[in-house]
Amino acid sequence: MEAMPHLGELNGHSALFVDGEPFFILSLQWDCDSCYSPQDMDPLFPEARKMGCNTAALPLYWREVEPEEGRFDFRMLDHRIQMARANELRLVLIWFGTYKNGCLNYAPDWVKGSPRRFRRARSRSGQDLANFACPTCREMFEKDRACVEAIFRRIRETDADQRTVVLFQMENETGILGTDRCCCEECEARFSSGGWDRRFGARAAEAFSAHSIATFCDGIAAAAKAVYQLPVYMNSWVSSPVRRQLPGVGYPSGGPVAAMLDIYRETLKSVDFIAPDIYTHGYRDLTFQCKAYQWPGNPLYVAEHSSGPGSRAERNVFYALGEHAAIGFDPWAIDRAFPDESAAPLVHPLDQRWSAEAYSLRDSYVVIRDAMIPIVEAQGTDRLRVIVQEDGEEAALLEFADVAIELGYRHRDRQSRGVAVRLGASEWLLAGVGLTAAFARPGGRRVPIQRVERGIYRGRQWRCLLPVRREGTDPSSAFAMREAGVFHIWLGE
């Protein structure tokens, strides 16, 4: 059997490997409720493939998998895997179990209907919060763990030979809303005996919640990975980078927000990494969140990103790829825009009509997909640079040791973008859209371009689809990337 999907080191940073090769997740999520039936789910797979995705990120619901206690129904899980294979996509499975945006919404009715058995979080005023689980409830942990173990057994039985599923998200945006920590009798005893006030001061309540939830999720991950060694991550409903928010009010208390990452890093042993959900998508805020969730052993994976007009997903995927050596990028959602819920989705769920943004995202995804391995193998090195046109910019200069690339922006909607990779002394890869490119030595002397080909990479093997015919007689003049594509360039002396 070929290598399982796993995290490994590449150029001094963590990278994702699938079938033994470096992999960059180009994904879209399905809306929260779009995976209950084939009628809702299936039409979106071919659209994701046409948009350049190599992966689909699909919710998996506890209430669907275990509608009755102890009885597991894997029909829709199997169907997810089959549809992904049929459309040449990998899968990220997103577990909606005890925590989905902090809530119990996707737990089975037999869990939600038994609040004494499956204890709820209690506020400081003594009120039991009907839709939020106590993170120290052993009965809740055992049942969630048993279901995830059963899912991993099923994936091992049905997918170990093809490795369609490459990541598993443990819960979704964990935490508690309505209080900063659970104040039930058990949590009160643990909080008092643990010296949390002394150790964390004003952060004590949130830190206790973070430790409790991290322990809950890590225990499930450990049990699941004992069954099947699939990489497991957690995502975060991130706190605002520009406002002071109250835990349990502005975001779920106890989730892996930036201020609680020290607790998570100390507690987690089996969860492989933590990923941010980024809905403040300007360059400054994107950079803040990306840096917060990137440290040795924790690769950046943009687990959710805004979609809809102005979301910048088609640009930000290049920043994540080039400036942060990310392992993947995943806008939410293919069939519903967010946070502007009134905007047109990327793909309309009724007739599969594309929005204007979908075409922009397609151009970005396709050029990365068609040169994925050479790009990923250059991440974290001085051989790779990304190009993203921002407002007011007309050109850019990418400087390497002994040569520079002079880039002009020609995209009418000011979205020229791409990536440049140095493959050898005189050999280059440019993948992008709306650019002109010329090469120059230090001091400004232009370098003649010997040959340009447009094509795709199959793994590491270049396949020329079209030699690029250049107008004029000056071999050092710029060539134009009029449409989205991957270009292989050979320079003269």
C-alpha positions, 0 to 999 in steps of 0.5 A, a space after each residue: 500500500 502506498 503512503 498514507 496522507 501525512 504531514 512531513 518536513 519540506 524545506 524546513 516547514 511542515 507540508 502535506 504529502 498524499 500518495 507520497 508526493 507533496 500536495 496543496 489542497 485547493 478546495 471548496 466546502 459545501 454548505 452546512 446542510 448540503 450533504 444530507 442527500 445525493 440530490 443536494 450534494 452531487 451536482 456540486 462535485 463536477 462544478 468544483 472540479 471545473 473550478 480547479 479544485 483537487 479536493 472537496 471539504 464536506 460536512 459529516 453529521 453525527 445525527 446522520 451517521 448514528 441516528 439511533 444509539 449504537 446503530 451506524 449508517 455509513 451510506 452517505 459517507 460511502 457516497 461522499 467518497 464515491 462521488 469524490 473519486 468519480 470527479 477526481 477529487 480528494 476529501 476533507 471530512 468535517 465532523 459536525 459532532 458535539 461542537 459545530 460553531 460551539 453548538 449541538 445542532 448536528 448531534 443526534 436527537 437521542 443526545 439532544 433529548 437527554 440533557 441529564 445524561 449528556 450534560 450541558 454547559 452551565 452559565 455563571 448564573 446557574 442556567 443550563 445552556 440547552 444547545 452547548 455541551 459541557 466539555 468535561 461530560 464523560 458520557 458525551 465524550 464516550 459517545 462522540 469518540 465511539 462514533 468517530 472511531 466507527 467512521 475511521 474503521 469505515 474509511 479504513 475498510 473502504 478507502 485505505 487502498 485509494 486514500 481519497 480522504 486526506 484530512 479529518 476535521 475534529 469538530 467545528 469551531 469548538 467552544 461555548 457561547 453564553 458563558 466564558 466557562 461551564 460552571 456545573 459541579 464537576 467543572 467548578 471542582 476542576 477549576 478550583 482544584 486546578 489553580 486556574 485563577 492563580 496561573 492565568 489571572 483574567 484569562 483563567 475562565 477561557 483558559 480552563 475552557 480551552 484546556 477542557 475542550 482541547 482534552 475532549 477533542 484530543 482524546 477522540 483524535 487519539 482513539 480514531 488514529 489508533 484505528 486509522 492513521 489519518 491526519 486530524 486537525 481542528 479549526 478556529 472561529 477566530 477572534 477579531 484582530 481589531 476589536 477586544 471581544 468577550 469570550 463566550 460573547 464575541 466568539 465561542 469561549 475555549 476555542 483555539 483562538 490566538 490568545 488560547 493557542 499556548 493552552 492548545 499547544 500544551 494540551 494537544 498530542 494527537 491533533 496534528 494542527 490547528 487551522 484558522 477560519 478567516 472572514 476578515 480577508 483584507 491583506 493586513 487581517 489575512 496576514 495577522 491570522 496566517 502568522 498566528 496559526 503558523 509555527 514549527 509543526 503547525 502548518 497553515 491551512 486556511 480551513 475556511 475563507 470568505 466567499 462572495 464579491 470582494 472576498 479576495 479568495 482568488 488573490 489570497 490563495 496566492 498569499 497563503 501559498 507563497 508568503 506562508 507556505 500553506 498546505 491548503 486553502 478552502 473558501 466556504 462555501 461553493 453553494 452559499 456566499 458568506 459573510 454577505 449571505 445576500 450575494 450570489 454563491 459561487 455555484 447556484 445550487 438549483 441550476 449550477 450557474 456560476 457567479 463572476 467570482 467563480 471564474 476569478 477563483 477558477 483562474 487562480 485554482 487551475 494555474 496552481 493545480 496544473 503546476 502543483 508539485 513544482 510550486 509546493 516543492 519551492 515553498 519556503 525557499 528563495 526560488 518562489 515568489 508570488 505576484 498579487 496586484 493590489 489597488 493602485 499598482 501597475 507593475 512589480 519587480 521580483 528580484 532573485 540573486 542574479 536576475 529579476 522579473 519585470 511584471 506588468 499588470 494587464 488585467 482590466 479588473 485589477 486582479 493580475 496574479 500568479 506565482 514564479 518559480 525558478 527551476 534552474 539557472 535559466 529555466 523558469 515557471 510562471 503560473 498566473 493570469 493578466 501579466 506581462 513578463 520580461 527578465 533583466 540582470 542587475 543593472 537593467 540589461 534585459 535577458 533574451 527569452 529563448 523559448 516559452 511554452 504553455 502547458 501543464 505538469 503531470 507530477 513533475 513532468 512538464 507537458 507542452 500544450 502550445 509553444 508560445 509564438 512571440 511577436 517582433 524580433 527582440 528576444 528580450 521583449 516581454 511576453 504576455 500571459 493573456 489568459 490564465 495558464 502555466 508557462 515554462 520559460 527558457 532564457 538565453 545568455 
